[in-house]
Amino acid sequence: MKEKIFNFFHYKIKNKSIENYFNVLNNDSIRIERIISFGQQSPPDFWYDQDENEWIMLLKGKAKLEFIDRKITLQKGDCLLIPAHEKHRVAYTHKYKPTIWLAVFFK
Protein backbone atom coordinates (compact mmCIF):
# COMPACT_ATOMS: atom_id res chain seq x y z
CA MET A 1 0.00 0.00 0.00
CA LYS A 2 1.34 3.41 -0.92
CA GLU A 3 1.55 5.94 1.90
CA LYS A 4 -0.87 8.84 1.82
CA ILE A 5 0.66 11.91 3.45
CA PHE A 6 -1.72 14.40 5.01
CA ASN A 7 -0.67 17.64 6.70
CA PHE A 8 -3.12 18.95 9.33
CA PHE A 9 -1.87 22.50 8.88
CA HIS A 10 -2.24 22.77 5.09
CA TYR A 11 -5.78 23.67 4.15
CA LYS A 12 -7.81 26.00 1.98
CA ILE A 13 -10.98 27.35 3.48
CA LYS A 14 -13.51 28.74 1.01
CA ASN A 15 -16.29 29.46 3.48
CA LYS A 16 -15.36 30.57 7.02
CA SER A 17 -19.00 30.88 8.05
CA ILE A 18 -19.26 27.11 8.54
CA GLU A 19 -17.04 24.62 10.35
CA ASN A 20 -14.81 22.66 8.02
CA TYR A 21 -14.52 18.90 8.59
CA PHE A 22 -12.03 16.51 7.02
CA ASN A 23 -12.22 12.77 7.68
CA VAL A 24 -8.67 11.57 8.21
CA LEU A 25 -9.73 7.99 9.00
CA ASN A 26 -13.13 6.38 9.28
CA ASN A 27 -13.87 2.70 9.88
CA ASP A 28 -16.09 0.54 12.11
CA SER A 29 -14.06 1.15 15.26
CA ILE A 30 -12.64 4.68 15.01
CA ARG A 31 -13.24 8.00 13.29
CA ILE A 32 -10.55 10.69 13.18
CA GLU A 33 -11.41 14.20 12.00
CA ARG A 34 -9.71 17.53 11.53
CA ILE A 35 -12.14 20.32 12.33
CA ILE A 36 -11.40 23.96 11.57
CA SER A 37 -13.56 26.61 13.25
CA PHE A 38 -13.74 30.36 12.67
CA GLY A 39 -16.04 31.65 15.39
CA GLN A 40 -18.52 28.79 15.26
CA GLN A 41 -20.27 27.78 18.42
CA SER A 42 -23.17 25.52 19.28
CA PRO A 43 -26.66 27.04 19.05
CA PRO A 44 -27.93 28.37 22.41
CA ASP A 45 -30.05 25.36 23.43
CA PHE A 46 -28.10 22.65 21.59
CA TRP A 47 -26.09 19.97 23.40
CA TYR A 48 -23.99 17.21 21.84
CA ASP A 49 -25.03 13.85 23.30
CA GLN A 50 -22.97 11.36 21.33
CA ASP A 51 -22.98 7.56 21.32
CA GLU A 52 -19.17 7.59 20.98
CA ASN A 53 -16.34 8.69 23.25
CA GLU A 54 -14.58 11.75 21.87
CA TRP A 55 -10.92 12.55 22.47
CA ILE A 56 -10.01 16.03 21.29
CA MET A 57 -6.77 17.94 21.03
CA LEU A 58 -6.63 21.62 20.18
CA LEU A 59 -3.81 21.98 17.67
CA LYS A 60 -4.22 25.71 17.10
CA GLY A 61 -6.28 28.53 18.56
CA LYS A 62 -8.50 28.74 21.60
CA ALA A 63 -11.91 27.29 22.43
CA LYS A 64 -14.37 27.19 25.29
CA LEU A 65 -16.49 24.12 25.96
CA GLU A 66 -19.53 24.06 28.18
CA PHE A 67 -20.76 21.00 30.04
CA ILE A 68 -23.91 20.70 32.14
CA ASP A 69 -21.99 21.45 35.35
CA ARG A 70 -18.89 23.39 34.20
CA LYS A 71 -17.11 25.43 31.55
CA ILE A 72 -13.53 24.91 30.41
CA THR A 73 -11.09 26.79 28.19
CA LEU A 74 -8.81 24.91 25.83
CA GLN A 75 -5.63 26.35 24.36
CA LYS A 76 -3.13 25.05 21.83
CA GLY A 77 -1.88 21.62 22.92
CA ASP A 78 -4.69 20.89 25.39
CA CYS A 79 -6.47 17.56 25.07
CA LEU A 80 -9.57 16.16 26.69
CA LEU A 81 -11.59 12.94 26.76
CA ILE A 82 -15.34 13.43 26.60
CA PRO A 83 -17.10 10.17 27.52
CA ALA A 84 -20.06 9.00 25.45
CA HIS A 85 -23.31 10.74 26.40
CA GLU A 86 -21.65 13.51 28.40
CA LYS A 87 -23.61 16.50 27.21
CA HIS A 88 -21.43 19.33 25.95
CA ARG A 89 -21.39 22.24 23.57
CA VAL A 90 -18.88 24.60 21.95
CA ALA A 91 -19.27 27.99 23.62
CA TYR A 92 -16.48 29.89 21.80
CA THR A 93 -13.92 29.79 19.02
CA HIS A 94 -12.05 32.83 17.68
CA LYS A 95 -13.89 34.52 14.83
CA TYR A 96 -10.87 35.61 12.73
CA LYS A 97 -8.13 33.13 13.64
CA PRO A 98 -8.53 29.41 12.91
CA THR A 99 -9.17 26.95 15.70
CA ILE A 100 -7.91 23.54 14.58
CA TRP A 101 -9.19 20.45 16.36
CA LEU A 102 -8.05 16.85 16.15
CA ALA A 103 -11.07 14.75 17.12
CA VAL A 104 -10.97 10.98 17.66
CA PHE A 105 -14.32 9.21 18.08
CA PHE A 106 -14.44 5.63 19.36
CA LYS A 107 -16.71 3.23 21.23
Contacts in CASP RR format, 6 or more apart in sequence:
PFRMAT RR
TARGET T0000
AUTHOR 0000-0000-0000
METHOD contacts of the structure
MODEL  1
MKEKIFNFFHYKIKNKSIENYFNVLNNDSIRIERIISFGQQSPPDFWYDQ
DENEWIMLLKGKAKLEFIDRKITLQKGDCLLIPAHEKHRVAYTHKYKPTI
WLAVFFK
6 24 0 8 1.000
8 34 0 8 1.000
8 59 0 8 1.000
8 100 0 8 1.000
8 102 0 8 1.000
9 59 0 8 1.000
9 60 0 8 1.000
9 100 0 8 1.000
11 20 0 8 1.000
11 22 0 8 1.000
11 34 0 8 1.000
11 36 0 8 1.000
13 20 0 8 1.000
13 36 0 8 1.000
13 38 0 8 1.000
13 98 0 8 1.000
16 38 0 8 1.000
17 38 0 8 1.000
18 40 0 8 1.000
19 35 0 8 1.000
19 36 0 8 1.000
19 37 0 8 1.000
19 40 0 8 1.000
20 35 0 8 1.000
20 36 0 8 1.000
20 37 0 8 1.000
21 33 0 8 1.000
21 34 0 8 1.000
21 35 0 8 1.000
22 33 0 8 1.000
22 34 0 8 1.000
22 35 0 8 1.000
23 31 0 8 1.000
23 32 0 8 1.000
23 33 0 8 1.000
24 32 0 8 1.000
24 33 0 8 1.000
24 34 0 8 1.000
25 31 0 8 1.000
25 32 0 8 1.000
26 32 0 8 1.000
29 106 0 8 1.000
29 107 0 8 1.000
30 104 0 8 1.000
30 105 0 8 1.000
30 106 0 8 1.000
31 52 0 8 1.000
31 104 0 8 1.000
31 105 0 8 1.000
31 106 0 8 1.000
32 102 0 8 1.000
32 103 0 8 1.000
32 104 0 8 1.000
32 105 0 8 1.000
33 101 0 8 1.000
33 102 0 8 1.000
33 103 0 8 1.000
33 105 0 8 1.000
34 100 0 8 1.000
34 101 0 8 1.000
34 102 0 8 1.000
34 103 0 8 1.000
35 100 0 8 1.000
35 101 0 8 1.000
35 103 0 8 1.000
36 98 0 8 1.000
36 99 0 8 1.000
36 100 0 8 1.000
36 101 0 8 1.000
37 63 0 8 1.000
37 90 0 8 1.000
37 93 0 8 1.000
37 98 0 8 1.000
37 99 0 8 1.000
37 101 0 8 1.000
38 93 0 8 1.000
38 94 0 8 1.000
38 95 0 8 1.000
38 96 0 8 1.000
38 97 0 8 1.000
38 98 0 8 1.000
38 99 0 8 1.000
39 92 0 8 1.000
39 93 0 8 1.000
39 94 0 8 1.000
39 95 0 8 1.000
39 99 0 8 1.000
40 90 0 8 1.000
40 93 0 8 1.000
41 89 0 8 1.000
41 90 0 8 1.000
41 91 0 8 1.000
41 92 0 8 1.000
41 93 0 8 1.000
42 48 0 8 1.000
42 66 0 8 1.000
42 89 0 8 1.000
42 90 0 8 1.000
42 91 0 8 1.000
46 89 0 8 1.000
47 68 0 8 1.000
47 87 0 8 1.000
47 88 0 8 1.000
47 89 0 8 1.000
48 87 0 8 1.000
48 88 0 8 1.000
48 89 0 8 1.000
49 85 0 8 1.000
49 87 0 8 1.000
50 82 0 8 1.000
50 84 0 8 1.000
50 85 0 8 1.000
50 105 0 8 1.000
51 84 0 8 1.000
51 85 0 8 1.000
51 107 0 8 1.000
52 84 0 8 1.000
52 105 0 8 1.000
52 106 0 8 1.000
52 107 0 8 1.000
53 81 0 8 1.000
53 82 0 8 1.000
53 83 0 8 1.000
53 84 0 8 1.000
53 105 0 8 1.000
53 106 0 8 1.000
53 107 0 8 1.000
54 81 0 8 1.000
54 82 0 8 1.000
54 103 0 8 1.000
54 104 0 8 1.000
54 105 0 8 1.000
55 79 0 8 1.000
55 80 0 8 1.000
55 81 0 8 1.000
55 82 0 8 1.000
55 103 0 8 1.000
55 104 0 8 1.000
55 106 0 8 1.000
56 74 0 8 1.000
56 79 0 8 1.000
56 80 0 8 1.000
56 82 0 8 1.000
56 101 0 8 1.000
56 102 0 8 1.000
56 103 0 8 1.000
56 104 0 8 1.000
57 77 0 8 1.000
57 78 0 8 1.000
57 79 0 8 1.000
57 101 0 8 1.000
57 102 0 8 1.000
58 74 0 8 1.000
58 75 0 8 1.000
58 76 0 8 1.000
58 77 0 8 1.000
58 78 0 8 1.000
58 79 0 8 1.000
58 99 0 8 1.000
58 100 0 8 1.000
58 101 0 8 1.000
59 76 0 8 1.000
59 77 0 8 1.000
59 100 0 8 1.000
59 101 0 8 1.000
59 102 0 8 1.000
60 76 0 8 1.000
60 98 0 8 1.000
60 99 0 8 1.000
60 100 0 8 1.000
61 75 0 8 1.000
61 76 0 8 1.000
61 93 0 8 1.000
61 94 0 8 1.000
61 97 0 8 1.000
61 98 0 8 1.000
61 99 0 8 1.000
61 100 0 8 1.000
62 73 0 8 1.000
62 74 0 8 1.000
62 75 0 8 1.000
62 76 0 8 1.000
62 92 0 8 1.000
62 93 0 8 1.000
62 94 0 8 1.000
62 99 0 8 1.000
63 73 0 8 1.000
63 74 0 8 1.000
63 90 0 8 1.000
63 92 0 8 1.000
63 93 0 8 1.000
63 99 0 8 1.000
63 101 0 8 1.000
64 71 0 8 1.000
64 72 0 8 1.000
64 73 0 8 1.000
64 74 0 8 1.000
64 90 0 8 1.000
64 91 0 8 1.000
64 92 0 8 1.000
65 71 0 8 1.000
65 72 0 8 1.000
65 74 0 8 1.000
65 80 0 8 1.000
65 88 0 8 1.000
65 89 0 8 1.000
65 90 0 8 1.000
65 91 0 8 1.000
66 88 0 8 1.000
66 89 0 8 1.000
66 90 0 8 1.000
66 91 0 8 1.000
67 86 0 8 1.000
67 87 0 8 1.000
67 88 0 8 1.000
68 87 0 8 1.000
71 91 0 8 1.000
72 80 0 8 1.000
74 80 0 8 1.000
82 88 0 8 1.000
84 107 0 8 1.000
93 99 0 8 1.000
END
